[in-house]
Amino acid sequence: VNKHKIIVSGKDGQLGWELMQIAPKLEQNFEFIFIGRQELDLTQATAIEAFIKHHQPTYFINCAAYTAVDMAETDTENAAVINTAAPKKIASTCEAINCKLIHISTDYVFDGEKKKPYNPTDLCNPLNVYGLTKMHGEEAIAQSNCKSIIIRTSWVYSSHGKNFVKTMLRLMSDRKEINVVNDQIGNPTYAADLAKAILDIVLKDVESNVIRDIGKVYHYSNTGNISWFNFAQSIQQISNKVCIVNPIPSSSYPTPAKRSNYSVLDCTVIEEDFDIEILDWTSSLIKCLALLK
Ligand SMILES: NC(=O)c1ccc[n+]([C@@H]2O[C@H](COP(=O)([O-])OP(=O)(O)OC[C@H]3O[C@@H](n4cnc5c(N)ncnc54)[C@H](OP(=O)(O)O)[C@@H]3O)[C@@H](O)[C@H]2O)c1
């Protein structure tokens, strides 16, 4: 049997790792190649092209990114190479060998002024360097001729890697009291849910060619609009931590990168186009916290 080959970048990151956990279920029909920085350094354009052409995949799922939002403010060049130049090279190479690209982007392409859930076609206006380099990555893919989709997600967490949930658990064990901002509203996304959604889309595409456009943008997050403070409170309650969680305004917690105070994503298009089920944020948080116990 000729198996479809899928390259997944960012295998050591949250989303790449979650994809690696589900991949064995699909190994009858797919051959997965999971890659991290060691297998392919995305700052090396010629290496990207050589690697993809060598392996001749049918799908490339790009989960690698420069995700250090605050560091990107000063490490601008590196952020641009990984978030803009790399997806551009991946897209042009995929186009050349007829490989479909699934690229991941971010809610930080928006400025938060809308105050209503963002649709994929809403105007982008990033507030920080990370968001700008991710937006340029989206644009580069859209300007290629590569059959591709771009999935924007937000507030990603997993039992693996660095994220808000794990940071909160650590702080709640170490401290009697913590302060968390309550004026930034968004949707948490469990990376395991997004990983499943991505592979569901790949399966649908194999069946009925659903990835037909170039750089079509989708939104995916768990449902429920909450603040980081609400999120922290739930983490505390579900995991039974003895710690007081105080709400504070963002102005009391200055960071190098400016952050939007509203980044709720409207996910109806991905639900409709691919028949994807979007799960409630609390049930997913409970699952992740159970794994972290
Ligand atoms: N995390 C969030 O809250 C969030 C929110 C919205 C959107 N997103 C997007 O979702 C996607 C997945 O995010 P994530 O949370 O899984 O990110 P993550 O945990 O930070 O993982 C990103 C991975 O990219 C790899 N990478 C960075 N530079 C590389 C390079 N030069 N060559 C090869 N690999 C490189 C990193 O490798 P090393 O481990 O070696 O550094 C890391 O494993 C990204 O596109 C991100 O922009 C994330």
The ligand as an ORCA input file, in Angstrom:
! r2SCAN-3c Opt
* xyz 0 1
  N       1.578     28.721     22.500
  C       0.553     29.525     22.289
  O      -0.085     30.002     23.219
  C       0.110     29.823     20.891
  C      -0.943     30.717     20.693
  C      -1.362     31.000     19.395
  C      -0.742     30.386     18.324
  N       0.295     29.528     18.526
  C       0.930     28.908     17.355
  O       0.731     27.517     17.436
  C       1.829     26.822     16.839
  C       2.334     25.775     17.804
  O       2.734     26.411     19.001
  P       3.312     25.633     20.253
  O       2.677     26.209     21.451
  O       3.279     24.170     19.999
  O       4.832     26.166     20.209
  P       6.089     25.681     21.041
  O       5.680     24.739     22.096
  O       6.855     26.907     21.390
  O       6.891     24.856     19.950
  C       7.466     25.471     18.839
  C       8.553     24.565     18.314
  O       9.180     25.217     17.198
  C      10.522     24.857     17.222
  N      11.421     25.764     16.528
  C      11.677     27.046     16.830
  N      12.648     27.523     16.039
  C      13.015     26.506     15.211
  C      13.983     26.371     14.188
  N      14.784     27.381     13.840
  N      14.089     25.190     13.557
  C      13.298     24.153     13.903
  N      12.376     24.206     14.866
  C      12.235     25.387     15.528
  C      10.897     24.852     18.683
  O      12.024     24.045     18.839
  P      12.916     24.075     20.173
  O      12.122     23.225     21.130
  O      14.182     23.465     19.764
  O      13.006     25.505     20.564
  C       9.655     24.285     19.341
  O       9.748     22.913     19.581
  C       2.836     27.903     16.460
  O       2.649     28.236     15.100
  C       2.432     29.101     17.298
  O       2.779     30.317     16.693
  C       0.726     29.225     19.788
*
